[in-house]
Amino acid sequence: MSVARFWRKQINRYNLVGTHCKTCDAYYYPPRNVCPKCRRDGEIESHKFSGPGEVVTYTIIHTAAEGFEHQAPYVLAIVQLDEGPRFTSQIVCNPADVHIGMKVRPVFRKLGESGDNGMIYYGTKYVPA
């Protein structure tokens, strides 16, 4: 199997896959083995999220970490998916345009790379919807 195919088959790496508790109808990202509300009574199943959501809060990064200097300034936000879970993601837009409540949609983008000649990592970022 080629390296590229190996990484494409890592479903959680390139998709927003979490879990859903069929008992209390709660959704979780990242995935959980046990529902924190129902505990052992919960029935957990895998769930692929549709992706759209909205910005709950955000910050603008002006002094980026090593390897991300060329992206500064950039927006880092807490995104709440339409299904409920919240997580941190980069919003790819003009930092002056971002606002709380802004509707966003997922896009597949480069996240980083391992060294100058290393593997390139891709994943989900968000853009205004």
N, C-alpha and C positions, 0 to 999 in steps of 0.2 A: 504494500500500500504506500502511495506517495505521501510525503509530509503534508502537502496541501489537503489531500483527501482526508487524512487522519484528523486534522484540525476542523474540517467542515463537518465531520461526523460527531464532534463534541457539541451536542445539541444545545446545552446550556450556555456555551460560549458565544454563540451567534444568534441566539433567540432569547426572548424574554420568557423563560420557562420558570414557573413557580409551582405552588401547590394550592389546592382548593379543598376546604373541609366540607364534605357533603352533609355533615351533621348540623353545623351552625351557619353554613354558607359564607364563611370567611375566606379571603384570598391572601396568600403570602408570597412575598418575594424578598429575599431569596427563598428557595424551597425549604420546607420544614418536614421533619419526619413525624412530628406530633403536633396537633393543634394546641396552642397555648390556652385556648378557652375551654375546649372540651376534654383535654387531656387524653386519657386512654379510650374514652367513649367516641372520640372523633374518628371519622373515616376520611383519610387523606388520599387525594388523587393528584396526579400531575396536571398542570394547566398551562397552556401557552397563552400569554397575554396578548391582546390586540395591539397594545402599544400607546395609543393616544392618551394624553393626560393634560395636566395644567401645573404651572409653576406655583408652589406653595410659598417658597422663600428662595432667595438667591444672594450670591455675593459675586463681586467682580474681582478676579485675580489679576493684580498688576505686577507682582513679583512672583513669577512662576517657578516651580520646582525644576531641578536639573532635567534637561531633555525637553522641556515644554516652553522654554524661553521665547521661541519663535511664535508661539500662539498668544502671548500676553498682549493686551489684556483679553481675558476670556471670562465667560460666565459659568459659574458652577451653581447648580440649583437643586433643590429638593423638588422632585416631580411626583405628583400623585396621579397614578394611573386611573383611568376611568373605572376599572374594577376595584380600586381601593388602595392597594399597597403604595407606599412611598419609598423612594430611593434617591440617591445622589447621582446626578448626571451633568455632563457638560451641555450647555445650550449653544448651538452654533448660530450666532447672529451678532449684529452690532450691539455691544453692551448697553448703549443708550436706549435701545428699543425694548429691552426686557422689562417686564413688570409682573407683580404678583397677580395671579389669576390668568396669565397669558396661556392660551391653548397651544400645546406643542404636539408634535408627532415624531416618531422614531425614524432615524436614518442610520445607515450602515457606514461607518467611517473608520479611518485609521486611528487607533488609540495610542500606539507607540511602537518602538522597535527595540530589539535586543542588540545594542551595539551598532557600530557603523555598518557592518556587513551581516547583521543578525536577522532573525526572523521578524517580520512585521506583524503586529497584533491588530486585529480589527474587532469592532464591537459596536454597540449601540450608543449613539448620541442623540440629541434632540434638536429640532428646528421649529420655528414658529409655524403653527398650523394654518 
